[in-house]
Amino acid sequence: MSHISVLLHETVDALLGGRNTGIYVDGTFGRGGHTRLLLSKLDEHSRVYAFDKDPQALAVAAQLEQEDPRFTIIHASFADIKTALNQRGVETVDGVMADLGVSSPQLDQAERGFSFMKDGPLDMRMDNSQGLTAAQWLVEVDEEHLANIIFQYGEERYSRRIAKAIKAAGYIESTSQLAEIVKVAHPKWEKNKHAATRTFQAIRIEINKELEDVHAFLPEALDMLHNGGRLAVISFHSLEDRIIKQFIQKESTLAEDDGWGLPQKPKETRRLKKIDRVRASEEEVKQNPRSRSAWLRVAERINFKGE
Ligand SMILES: C[S@@+](CC[C@H](N)C(=O)[O-])C[C@H]1O[C@@H](n2cnc3c(N)ncnc32)[C@H](O)[C@@H]1O
């Protein structure tokens, strides 16, 4: 089962910014589409480190490790980028990318439990070797917290009714059972959207700590970049894109005030320069509808004093 990489050339070209050598990080290996293109553009002295939480992605990456001595896969969250790379003797890097969210194989395999379109066990873990499944978590969580999660991460207006119906149902074994419960509880379905789309998104984000990981990842990735090093991140929904946008905004803006209200020359605190934001072309959206919602944001490290 394959994964069609989104904004493939745009991301790799932006990450390299014209260079062909250095140490690069792909925070989300998936099936290795971006990593492979990156390796093909780098010289023999370069290194690429990739992360993934998913044991199936790791199996594919392990094969690439055998084929290419410049490549190393790490089974960890990209939120741990600094610790994981420091442990391997890497202190600074020339570029970091991430292509957030789930891969097509994760969505397509019923047994991973991500999709309301396919009946499978209600799992939803990217790393299915540890942690609570969605089914287990739904038993443990209280109704109010569940409603908040569905509201915040699913941006679902009817979160309270849905949370109530889920908690009333007891142990929910399968994706189709959950989809049906949400469908019955949902008073108003949106056009072209399954009634459970938002609820599934919310539970998936919670189970995998997706937003917390992005929050932790961005400052660590930035800390590791040399001057001129690029950060390139693809996101697929507004909650993630907002975190990335605000982070780049904050790091690329001069602090106005020193906190004491005194007129002073602002201290140089900027660590990033905005480079680009890119959407998929019409052609790409036609070929791969998943790319429709993708946003690539690119920024470059400045004012690194460690060299
Ligand atoms: C959209 S896919 C990446 C596809 C990849 N760029 C390609 O071209 O094949 C996202 C991948 O990132 C992984 N992932 C998501 N969040 C992660 C995290 N916090 N840490 C490590 N891997 C993560 C998922 O398991 C999935 O395999």
Ligand as a Chemical Component Dictionary entry (heavy atoms), coordinates in Angstrom:
data_LIG
# 
_chem_comp.id                   LIG 
_chem_comp.type                 NON-POLYMER 
_chem_comp.pdbx_formal_charge   0 
_chem_comp.three_letter_code    LIG 
# 
loop_
_chem_comp_atom.comp_id 
_chem_comp_atom.atom_id 
_chem_comp_atom.alt_atom_id 
_chem_comp_atom.type_symbol 
_chem_comp_atom.charge 
_chem_comp_atom.model_Cartn_x 
_chem_comp_atom.model_Cartn_y 
_chem_comp_atom.model_Cartn_z 
_chem_comp_atom.pdbx_ordinal 
LIG C1  C1  C 0  2.025 12.248 6.008  1  
LIG S1  S1  S 1  2.998 10.899 6.508  2  
LIG C2  C2  C 0  4.605 11.271 5.865  3  
LIG C3  C3  C 0  4.803 10.813 4.467  4  
LIG C4  C4  C 0  6.210 10.987 3.922  5  
LIG N1  N1  N 0  6.585 12.371 3.839  6  
LIG C5  C5  C 0  6.353 10.311 2.581  7  
LIG O1  O1  O 0  6.575 11.026 1.592  8  
LIG O2  O2  O -1 6.251 9.084  2.512  9  
LIG C6  C6  C 0  3.226 11.201 8.207  10 
LIG C7  C7  C 0  4.055 10.176 8.928  11 
LIG O3  O3  O 0  4.547 10.792 10.085 12 
LIG C8  C8  C 0  4.426 9.942  11.192 13 
LIG N2  N2  N 0  4.273 10.821 12.345 14 
LIG C9  C9  C 0  3.243 11.637 12.635 15 
LIG N3  N3  N 0  3.480 12.318 13.764 16 
LIG C10 C10 C 0  4.714 11.940 14.188 17 
LIG C11 C11 C 0  5.530 12.298 15.293 18 
LIG N4  N4  N 0  5.113 13.159 16.220 19 
LIG N5  N5  N 0  6.746 11.739 15.391 20 
LIG C12 C12 C 0  7.189 10.847 14.474 21 
LIG N6  N6  N 0  6.446 10.451 13.428 22 
LIG C13 C13 C 0  5.222 10.993 13.277 23 
LIG C14 C14 C 0  3.243 9.067  10.898 24 
LIG O4  O4  O 0  3.372 7.838  11.570 25 
LIG C15 C15 C 0  3.320 8.921  9.366  26 
LIG O5  O5  O 0  4.049 7.778  9.029  27 
# 
loop_
_chem_comp_bond.comp_id 
_chem_comp_bond.atom_id_1 
_chem_comp_bond.atom_id_2 
_chem_comp_bond.value_order 
_chem_comp_bond.pdbx_ordinal 
LIG C1  S1  SING 1  
LIG S1  C2  SING 2  
LIG S1  C6  SING 3  
LIG C2  C3  SING 4  
LIG C3  C4  SING 5  
LIG C4  N1  SING 6  
LIG C4  C5  SING 7  
LIG C5  O1  DOUB 8  
LIG C5  O2  SING 9  
LIG C6  C7  SING 10 
LIG C7  O3  SING 11 
LIG C7  C15 SING 12 
LIG O3  C8  SING 13 
LIG C8  N2  SING 14 
LIG C8  C14 SING 15 
LIG N2  C9  SING 16 
LIG N2  C13 SING 17 
LIG C9  N3  DOUB 18 
LIG N3  C10 SING 19 
LIG C10 C11 SING 20 
LIG C10 C13 DOUB 21 
LIG C11 N4  SING 22 
LIG C11 N5  DOUB 23 
LIG N5  C12 SING 24 
LIG C12 N6  DOUB 25 
LIG N6  C13 SING 26 
LIG C14 O4  SING 27 
LIG C14 C15 SING 28 
LIG C15 O5  SING 29 
# 
